Amino acid sequence: MMQIAKITSKGQTTIPASIRKAAKFENGDTLLFEMKEDYVMLKKITLPSDDYLKSISATLNEWNSPEDEEAWREL
């Protein structure tokens, strides 16, 4: 499937509805742009939510001591 769209003076464009539907893009989705030779790949990505990060933070305690905090404070 191919579609054509123009880029505005602000560098914006509209993804054609048929492409959005086929790619299952929805309002608010985060998209990744990747250059491949002379074309651009566009992919929907899912970012971890704050709930997810909070849920795993308890398992990431191997460097979570007062000594570690002191050692890394100035970085």
N, C-alpha and C positions, 0 to 999 in steps of 0.2 A: 504494500500500500504506500502510495506517495501522495503528499500534499504540499502545497506551496504557501508560505506565509512571509510577510515582510517584517523587517526590523525597524522600529521607530527611531527617532533621533535620540531617544533616551536609552536605546539598546534593548527595548522590550519587544516581545512578539507574542502572538496568541497561538497556542497549540490547537490545531484544528480539532473540532469536536469528534470527528471519526477516529483520529489518532488517540485522543484522550480516552475514548470509549474502548478502543482496542487494547490500549496499554493499561486500562483500569486506573487512570489518573483521576483523582478527586480533589475538590477544593481543600486547600490546606496541606496537601502532600508536599514532602520535601524531595527535591529532585537533584540528582548527581549528574554533572556534565563532565564528560571525559573525551579528550581529543585522541583520535586514532588516525594517524597520517593526515588525510585531507578531509575527514568527516568528524562529526561530533556524535557521541553516543549519549543518550539521555536515559536515566534509570531512576525509578522511584526507590527511595530508601526509607527505612524505618529507624528512627533514632530512639535510643533507650529513654524511657520515661523516668522521671524522678522517682517514682515508686519502685521501679526496677533497680535503680542505683542504690536506693536506700535498703532494699532487700538484700543486695549482695555486699553492702559495706561491712556488715558484721563478720563476713567470712574473710575480709581483707585486713586482718589485724596483725599480721606477722611483723610489720614495721610500725606498729602503733603503740609505742611506749614513750615515756617522758624522755628517755635517752635519745631515741630516734628523733623526736620532735626537736630536741636541743641541737642535735647534729645537723639537721636539715634546715634549721630556722633561717639562716643567712642566705640560702640559695634562692 
